[in-house]
């Protein structure tokens, strides 16, 4: 086999690997899409469709809802997924979360008869979605 054929075969193999790996990287987490729908249903009325804290009910609240697109920016560019989950489910309440204005979603999701999805899964999907809207 000539060197030319070997190099062409090697180049083709590398191209296949690069193209297949880039398509894997480009695919979004499917749970984020479901999390987006959950966000629209449970969170957008206060946090806004884009998560900026500008939902239609925001002006009626005692404390302005957080801009959820800035979570990573406020944490030096790192998205603290576990902390976000703990805030949503009430294990680490933040001002406004679980008191007065903000429901503890872990409790609310566990009481939901309309959807059999476990509360932990709903929260995981929300956390995954919120990561996709971060400004870094």
Backbone bond lengths (Angstrom), bond angles and torsions (degrees), N, CA, C in turn:
res aa  C-N    CA-C-N  psi(-1)  N-CA   C-N-CA  omega(-1)  CA-C   N-CA-C  phi
1 X - - - 1.443 - - 1.526 108.56 -
2 X 1.309 116.25 135.58 1.458 118.94 -177.44 1.526 111.03 -80.33
3 X 1.312 114.48 159.52 1.469 119.76 178.34 1.522 111.77 -60.39
4 X 1.328 116.11 -33.81 1.462 120.61 -178.94 1.532 110.63 -62.87
5 X 1.323 117.08 -42.35 1.464 121.69 -179.94 1.526 110.26 -68.12
6 X 1.321 116.61 -42.33 1.461 120.83 179.35 1.533 109.95 -61.07
7 X 1.334 117.50 -45.43 1.454 121.14 -179.19 1.531 111.41 -64.87
8 X 1.340 117.00 -38.56 1.471 120.12 177.62 1.532 110.59 -64.92
9 X 1.311 115.84 -42.59 1.470 119.80 179.26 1.524 110.34 -63.89
10 X 1.315 116.23 -43.00 1.456 120.92 178.95 1.530 110.88 -63.98
11 X 1.326 117.06 -44.33 1.464 121.10 178.89 1.528 110.85 -62.55
12 X 1.319 116.95 -40.00 1.472 120.49 178.43 1.524 110.67 -64.71
13 X 1.328 116.55 -42.55 1.462 120.44 179.66 1.525 111.01 -63.06
14 X 1.318 116.80 -42.92 1.461 121.29 178.70 1.528 109.94 -63.49
15 X 1.329 117.32 -41.91 1.465 120.90 179.61 1.522 110.89 -62.20
16 X 1.318 118.12 -40.82 1.464 121.91 179.21 1.524 110.18 -64.09
17 X 1.320 116.80 -44.23 1.464 120.77 179.67 1.525 110.63 -63.38
18 X 1.327 117.43 -45.26 1.461 121.28 -178.98 1.523 110.67 -63.55
19 X 1.335 117.20 -44.67 1.467 120.01 -179.01 1.519 111.35 -66.91
20 X 1.318 117.53 -40.47 1.467 118.48 -178.81 1.521 111.27 -71.56
21 X 1.326 118.18 -36.21 1.456 119.35 179.58 1.517 111.28 -71.87
22 X 1.332 118.55 -33.72 1.460 118.90 179.19 1.518 111.04 -70.75
23 X 1.332 117.54 -30.85 1.463 118.15 177.55 1.525 110.63 -71.76
24 X 1.319 117.48 -30.58 1.460 120.32 176.91 1.524 110.08 -69.22
25 X 1.319 116.69 -43.03 1.455 121.18 -179.04 1.529 110.58 -66.61
26 X 1.325 117.88 -36.28 1.457 121.39 -175.02 1.527 112.93 -74.16
27 X 1.316 118.12 -16.54 1.451 120.10 -177.57 1.530 110.18 -78.22
28 X 1.340 116.18 126.32 1.463 119.25 -179.58 1.529 111.41 -73.32
29 X 1.314 114.87 159.39 1.461 121.20 176.17 1.524 107.90 -64.18
30 X 1.349 118.74 119.67 1.465 119.72 -177.91 1.526 113.33 -60.79
31 X 1.316 117.60 -27.15 1.462 118.66 179.48 1.526 111.05 -68.53
32 X 1.342 117.60 -23.78 1.460 120.56 178.13 1.524 110.86 -65.24
33 X 1.330 117.48 -35.95 1.465 120.34 178.71 1.530 110.61 -65.22
34 X 1.318 116.31 -41.68 1.466 120.16 177.09 1.527 109.31 -68.18
35 X 1.322 116.42 -38.28 1.463 120.85 177.05 1.519 112.40 -61.68
36 X 1.319 115.82 -33.60 1.470 119.93 177.64 1.527 110.34 -63.12
37 X 1.332 116.54 -42.62 1.469 120.18 178.36 1.528 110.64 -65.11
38 X 1.335 116.43 -40.50 1.466 120.56 177.38 1.529 109.86 -63.13
39 X 1.325 116.25 -42.49 1.467 121.09 178.21 1.530 110.04 -59.64
40 X 1.320 116.89 -45.99 1.464 121.33 -179.35 1.528 110.78 -60.13
41 X 1.327 116.25 -37.78 1.469 120.42 -177.93 1.520 112.56 -75.79
42 X 1.328 117.66 -45.12 1.461 121.04 -169.98 1.522 115.57 -105.00
43 X 1.329 118.57 -21.85 1.466 119.96 -168.66 1.530 114.67 -117.69
44 X 1.333 116.71 -30.50 1.465 120.58 -171.73 1.521 113.59 -64.38
45 X 1.325 118.12 -25.83 1.465 118.75 -178.97 1.530 111.34 -62.40
46 X 1.318 117.73 -28.78 1.472 121.15 176.92 1.530 111.88 -104.47
47 X 1.329 116.56 -47.34 1.467 120.76 -174.89 1.522 113.28 -83.48
48 X 1.334 117.69 -11.12 1.462 121.23 -179.71 1.507 111.92 87.10
49 X 1.319 116.02 155.51 1.463 121.97 -177.98 1.527 110.58 -57.69
50 X 1.322 117.22 -39.63 1.460 121.30 -180.00 1.513 114.07 -89.12
51 X 1.336 117.73 -0.16 1.464 121.48 178.21 1.517 114.55 80.71
52 X 1.326 118.32 16.13 1.469 121.46 -175.43 1.528 114.43 -88.43
53 X 1.334 117.61 5.10 1.462 120.29 179.92 1.510 113.03 82.57
54 X 1.333 116.05 19.83 1.462 120.63 -173.95 1.531 112.73 -119.76
55 X 1.315 116.39 35.15 1.457 120.22 179.26 1.515 112.40 -68.46
56 X 1.333 116.67 166.65 1.465 120.03 -177.14 1.530 114.41 -61.81
57 X 1.317 118.83 -21.81 1.467 121.08 178.54 1.530 112.96 -96.24
58 X 1.322 117.90 -5.45 1.468 121.59 -174.41 1.520 112.84 -56.29
59 X 1.296 117.68 -40.68 1.466 120.00 -176.48 1.534 112.59 -70.97
60 X 1.317 117.25 -15.24 1.458 120.77 -179.88 1.528 113.02 -89.01
61 X 1.313 117.07 -7.70 1.466 121.53 -175.49 1.524 111.33 -89.96
62 X 1.327 115.71 152.92 1.466 121.27 177.56 1.521 111.51 -67.74
63 X 1.319 117.19 -35.79 1.465 122.61 179.79 1.526 108.18 -120.57
64 X 1.327 116.51 130.33 1.462 120.78 179.99 1.531 109.59 -61.61
65 X 1.334 117.75 132.24 1.465 119.70 177.79 1.530 110.87 -61.52
66 X 1.312 115.24 147.43 1.465 121.04 -179.18 1.517 111.39 -66.49
67 X 1.330 115.70 150.17 1.455 122.19 170.04 1.524 105.78 -80.85
68 X 1.305 116.20 104.13 1.462 121.21 -173.83 1.520 113.03 -76.01
69 X 1.323 117.83 -7.11 1.463 120.19 176.99 1.528 111.25 -80.91
70 X 1.324 117.08 -9.74 1.466 121.40 -176.35 1.528 113.67 -105.59
71 X 1.320 117.13 10.87 1.470 119.92 -178.09 1.522 110.69 -58.38
72 X 1.318 117.78 -50.50 1.472 120.72 -179.12 1.527 111.04 -65.50
73 X 1.315 116.77 -41.23 1.465 120.03 -179.70 1.526 110.90 -60.75
74 X 1.335 116.58 -40.15 1.470 120.41 178.42 1.529 111.94 -70.36
75 X 1.330 116.77 -12.08 1.462 121.73 -179.93 1.527 110.95 -116.37
76 X 1.335 115.30 39.61 1.460 122.84 174.94 1.529 112.53 57.63
77 X 1.351 116.93 36.68 1.456 121.68 175.61 1.520 115.29 86.71
78 X 1.319 116.79 -0.30 1.464 120.63 -179.85 1.521 109.54 -106.69
79 X 1.318 115.85 129.43 1.462 120.53 178.63 1.526 108.76 -86.06
80 X 1.336 118.22 113.42 1.461 121.73 -176.66 1.541 111.54 -85.78
81 X 1.315 116.48 76.65 1.468 121.87 -173.24 1.525 112.46 -54.32
82 X 1.321 117.49 -43.25 1.460 119.89 -178.31 1.530 111.15 -65.18
83 X 1.317 116.70 -40.98 1.471 120.45 179.20 1.529 110.41 -66.38
84 X 1.334 117.06 -38.68 1.462 120.80 177.42 1.528 109.79 -62.03
85 X 1.332 116.85 -45.22 1.468 120.89 179.01 1.526 110.55 -60.95
86 X 1.329 116.90 -43.39 1.475 120.21 -179.68 1.528 111.48 -65.55
87 X 1.324 117.17 -32.42 1.460 120.19 177.58 1.527 110.27 -70.07
88 X 1.325 116.40 -43.56 1.460 120.15 -179.07 1.529 110.96 -65.57
89 X 1.330 116.61 -43.70 1.478 118.29 -174.64 1.530 113.27 -84.99
90 X 1.334 117.85 -5.83 1.456 120.90 174.26 1.515 115.26 95.60
91 X 1.341 118.91 0.43 1.467 120.09 178.91 1.517 111.67 -71.19
92 X 1.333 117.57 -29.08 1.474 122.60 177.12 1.518 108.09 -130.53
93 X 1.309 117.06 78.36 1.460 118.88 -175.38 1.524 112.29 -62.76
94 X 1.305 114.23 139.88 1.461 121.44 173.36 1.520 106.76 -107.58
95 X 1.329 117.17 161.65 1.461 118.97 177.35 1.522 108.44 -55.60
96 X 1.313 115.70 128.89 1.452 120.42 -179.08 1.516 112.76 94.05
97 X 1.329 117.55 -23.76 1.466 121.33 179.01 1.517 109.47 -91.68
98 X 1.309 115.84 119.26 1.452 120.43 175.26 1.515 114.30 82.52
99 X 1.281 117.16 -6.21 1.452 119.64 177.53 1.508 108.93 -128.42
100 X 1.267 117.13 142.54 1.456 120.93 176.56 1.510 114.01 57.15
101 X 1.318 116.36 -89.29 1.455 121.20 -170.89 1.527 115.12 -89.14
102 X 1.305 118.24 -36.15 1.467 121.34 -170.20 1.516 111.94 -102.05
103 X 1.341 117.53 120.18 1.466 118.85 177.28 1.522 111.58 -70.63
104 X 1.312 116.46 155.52 1.460 121.90 171.33 1.523 104.91 -85.86
105 X 1.316 117.04 110.18 1.460 120.63 -172.39 1.508 113.17 -71.40
106 X 1.306 119.03 -25.97 1.466 119.79 175.88 1.517 110.69 -57.21
107 X 1.335 116.42 -45.22 1.460 121.39 177.43 1.523 111.70 -67.12
108 X 1.328 116.50 -46.50 1.464 120.31 -178.08 1.523 111.19 -63.39
109 X 1.318 117.95 -41.46 1.458 121.11 -179.87 1.526 111.50 -66.90
110 X 1.324 117.75 -34.41 1.464 119.69 -178.92 1.524 111.80 -71.88
111 X 1.319 117.33 -22.04 1.465 121.04 178.99 1.522 112.56 -92.54
112 X 1.333 117.92 -4.81 1.461 121.69 -175.67 1.525 110.96 -71.88
113 X 1.319 115.95 116.04 1.468 121.17 178.73 1.523 110.87 -86.83
114 X 1.320 118.02 -18.86 1.456 122.08 -175.88 1.525 112.72 -73.98
115 X 1.321 117.96 -20.90 1.459 121.78 -174.92 1.522 109.16 -137.82
116 X 1.324 116.19 124.41 1.464 120.48 -177.24 1.528 113.27 -84.59
117 X 1.340 117.85 1.54 1.459 120.47 179.19 1.525 109.40 -63.11
118 X 1.335 117.46 130.28 1.473 119.20 179.19 1.537 110.99 -58.75
119 X 1.330 117.07 142.93 1.472 120.20 -178.41 1.523 112.87 -55.24
120 X 1.324 117.04 -38.42 1.471 120.35 -179.35 1.529 110.59 -61.45
121 X 1.329 116.67 -36.79 1.466 120.87 179.77 1.527 110.37 -70.97
122 X 1.320 117.64 -41.01 1.470 120.09 177.12 1.529 110.13 -60.10
123 X 1.311 115.81 -43.08 1.464 120.23 -179.62 1.523 110.46 -67.38
124 X 1.329 117.91 -41.06 1.472 121.04 177.68 1.522 110.37 -59.39
125 X 1.321 116.59 -42.20 1.465 121.05 179.23 1.527 111.36 -66.19
126 X 1.321 116.70 -40.83 1.470 120.26 176.49 1.524 111.04 -61.78
127 X 1.322 116.07 -45.47 1.463 121.45 179.50 1.523 110.03 -60.97
128 X 1.318 116.57 -42.01 1.461 121.83 178.47 1.526 110.74 -63.10
129 X 1.326 116.60 -44.23 1.470 120.16 178.05 1.523 110.98 -62.82
130 X 1.320 117.23 -46.93 1.462 120.11 -178.46 1.525 112.04 -58.52
131 X 1.311 116.59 -31.86 1.470 119.08 177.84 1.523 110.77 -64.14
132 X 1.326 117.43 -31.23 1.478 119.93 -178.40 1.523 113.22 -74.30
133 X 1.314 119.01 -15.01 1.475 120.67 -177.66 1.534 112.34 -104.20
134 X 1.319 116.88 10.72 1.464 119.92 -176.47 1.524 112.94 -73.06
135 X 1.339 114.97 138.58 1.460 123.41 169.92 1.518 104.74 -93.90
136 X 1.293 117.27 125.92 1.476 118.78 -176.21 1.482 111.27 -106.20
